[in-house]
Amino acid sequence: LDNLSIGVVIDKELTFASHVRKLAGNCFYQLRQIRTIRHSLSKSSAQTLVHAFVTSRLDYCNAVLFHIASSHVCKLQRVLNAAARLVTQKLKYDHITPTMRDDLHWLPVVKRIDYKIAVITYRCIHQSAPKYLTELCHHTASLQGRSRLRSSTHRDLIVPRSKTSTYGPRSFASAGPTVWNSLPPQLRLSNLTIETFCKALKSMLFQRAYFI
């Protein structure tokens, strides 16, 4: 099923295999087009074009890709690696991770997904997300008998039990609290602005992706 209203291909099993295949194909096509004029572009101009046509597409609606099969994640990571090589004019078989870390400061695909989910969850907690999402996020302190637990003081969210191990943990009702609870306590303080939160979140995910 091709959901034209949001631009995401949704299959019956929610594997998102068709979506990833189509997305990767479109991104590689755009990279080939940019490569034909790369010699005429400065690094900053090339990075702007790559973001407009490639990385922005990888980030669009990527929260639905939480915990998809690693084989699908690898396809998207190859797109991001190719984009980094194009911007920095690296060769096809050059090791690109140090460049993404030290030069471009790009998060890998998995952490980009975590970033999106964490930001959505922040907005839910601060009542700036749609109601149908906000209603899925509840602090453990709201449960009777758990207000004095450590999880309550750390502003943990309730992770609901799932009837299925395949689909349940991937729903936002579970994914949002799971990602939120994995953040350090200083990122879950109620007085953080969205700008401060996003900046600190990216720094933390960057550390986890490349240095831990």
Residue, then its C-alpha position, 0 to 999 in steps of 0.5 A: l500500500d502506497n500511502l500518498s498522503i504521507g509519502v510512506v510505502i506501508d506493507k501488510e507486515l509492516t516490514f517497510a521493505s518496499h518503502v526502504r527500497k523505494l527511498a534508497g533508489n530515489c536517494f541514489y538517483q539524486l546523488r548521481q545527479i549531484r555527482t555530475i556537477r560536484h566539481s563545480l560546487s564548493k563543499s558547503s554548496a554540495q552539502t546543502l544540495v545533499h541535505a535538500f535531496v537526500t538526508s532530508r528524505l532519510d529523516y522524513c517520517n523515519a520514526v516509523l522505521f524504529h526497530i526495523a530489520s537491520s538489513h533495511v537499516c543497512k540500505l539506508q546507511r549505505v545511502l548516507n555513506a554515499a552522500a558523505r563521500l560525495v560531499t567530501q569527495k572521498l573514493k568509493y572504498d574509503h572508510i567514511t565513518p571518521t569523516m561523518r564523525d569528525d568532518l560532517h558531524w552526521l548521526p548514523v541512521v539508527k541514531r537519527i531515528d532515535y533522535k526523531i522519536a525523542v523529539i516527538t516524545y519531548r513535544c508530547i510531554h510538553q503538550s505541543a504534539p497532537k493529542y492522539l500522541t500526547e495521550l500515549c505518554h504517561h509518567t510513572a509518577s502517575l501510577q498509584g504506588r510508584s510516585r516514590l520510585r527512582s523511575s518517577t524521580h527520573r521522569d520515566l515514562i510508562v512502557p506498556r506491555s505488548k501482546t506481540s513481540t514484533y509489532g507492539p514494541r515498534s508502536f509509538a506508545s512503546a517506542g516513545p517511552t523506551v527511547w525517552n527512558s534511555l536518555p540521561p536524567q539531565l535530558r529529561l528535566s522539565n525546564l529544558t527548552i526545545e532548542t536546548f533539548c535538541k542540541a543536548l540530545k544530538s550531542m548525547l546520541f553523537q557520543r553514543a554512536y561514535f565513542i561508546 
